[in-house]
Amino acid sequence: MTFRFFTVVAFLITAFAQPAVADVLLIDAINQEPINSEEGLPRPTRGMTMNQVKQRYGNPDVEYPWVGHPPITRWDYSNYSVFFEHQYVLTSVVHH
């Protein structure tokens, strides 16, 4: 009787078990989007100055104070953040 009990339990576990589900990160899709084209999200590019960024993209939503040496500053816009070293753009990062 014990063998039959374990057989029934094993059958029930396998019959009603949910398959494993995982999220898929589509890195290739992210990398395929143009960075600063009409199809992509226009944002500051490396080497622009703070003044150029403000003239072209307006004032940021939030300006964080610089940290470290050399000084790194972050400006947040609604869809992206811009990182500066001294007065020059290092990179801009899209918010996901």
Wavefront OBJ file of the C-alpha trace (Angstrom):
o trace
v 0.000 0.000 0.000
v 2.869 2.392 0.692
v 4.259 1.969 -2.824
v 0.847 2.706 -4.342
v 0.445 5.791 -2.125
v 3.795 7.226 -3.230
v 2.989 6.437 -6.856
v -0.298 8.364 -6.613
v 1.403 11.293 -4.852
v 4.157 11.404 -7.488
v 1.532 11.324 -10.243
v -0.421 14.201 -8.657
v 2.688 16.298 -8.186
v 3.773 15.887 -11.810
v 0.261 16.216 -13.242
v -0.564 19.478 -11.470
v 2.878 21.048 -11.279
v 3.179 24.399 -13.035
v 5.954 24.744 -15.582
v 8.785 27.080 -14.630
v 8.338 30.575 -16.005
v 11.147 33.078 -16.475
v 11.356 36.621 -17.772
v 13.433 37.118 -20.871
v 15.665 40.168 -21.109
v 15.851 41.297 -24.699
v 19.257 42.936 -24.707
v 19.546 42.638 -28.481
v 16.346 44.662 -28.922
v 17.730 47.399 -26.662
v 21.035 47.509 -28.530
v 19.300 47.729 -31.922
v 17.522 50.998 -31.165
v 19.369 54.018 -32.586
v 20.845 56.142 -29.825
v 20.351 59.671 -31.142
v 18.334 59.292 -34.309
v 14.767 60.222 -35.142
v 13.728 56.626 -34.364
v 15.444 56.629 -30.990
v 15.325 58.971 -28.016
v 17.331 62.125 -28.779
v 19.649 62.909 -25.877
v 23.037 64.551 -25.237
v 26.156 62.963 -26.676
v 29.666 62.631 -25.294
v 31.685 65.835 -25.360
v 28.816 68.322 -25.258
v 29.162 71.032 -22.628
v 26.633 71.716 -19.869
v 25.645 74.954 -21.625
v 25.091 73.139 -24.931
v 22.928 70.528 -23.187
v 20.772 73.210 -21.525
v 20.428 75.140 -24.793
v 19.391 72.072 -26.784
v 17.428 70.001 -24.220
v 16.318 72.617 -21.692
v 16.784 72.638 -17.943
v 16.949 69.218 -16.258
v 14.248 68.075 -13.856
v 16.911 67.463 -11.179
v 20.555 68.593 -10.950
v 22.616 66.584 -8.470
v 25.754 68.124 -6.947
v 29.107 66.860 -8.174
v 30.881 64.018 -6.363
v 34.441 62.688 -6.402
v 37.608 63.687 -8.187
v 37.341 64.396 -11.059
v 33.921 65.876 -10.329
v 31.054 63.813 -11.774
v 27.657 65.513 -12.030
v 24.287 63.955 -12.900
v 21.311 65.668 -14.458
v 17.981 63.868 -14.665
v 15.527 64.530 -17.465
v 12.159 62.782 -17.735
v 13.404 59.872 -19.897
v 17.162 59.832 -19.360
v 20.052 60.903 -17.133
v 23.163 62.752 -18.279
v 26.543 62.300 -16.572
v 29.224 64.987 -16.794
v 32.923 65.066 -15.953
v 33.714 68.691 -15.180
v 31.619 70.510 -17.828
v 31.549 67.754 -20.480
v 29.055 64.938 -21.109
v 30.465 61.488 -20.405
v 27.312 59.570 -21.304
v 23.551 59.664 -21.215
v 21.480 56.736 -20.005
v 17.847 56.008 -20.912
v 15.518 55.216 -18.001
v 13.837 51.804 -18.345
l 1 2 3 4 5 6 7 8 9 10 11 12 13 14 15 16 17 18 19 20 21 22 23 24 25 26 27 28 29 30 31 32 33 34 35 36 37 38 39 40 41 42 43 44 45 46 47 48 49 50 51 52 53 54 55 56 57 58 59 60 61 62 63 64 65 66 67 68 69 70 71 72 73 74 75 76 77 78 79 80 81 82 83 84 85 86 87 88 89 90 91 92 93 94 95 96
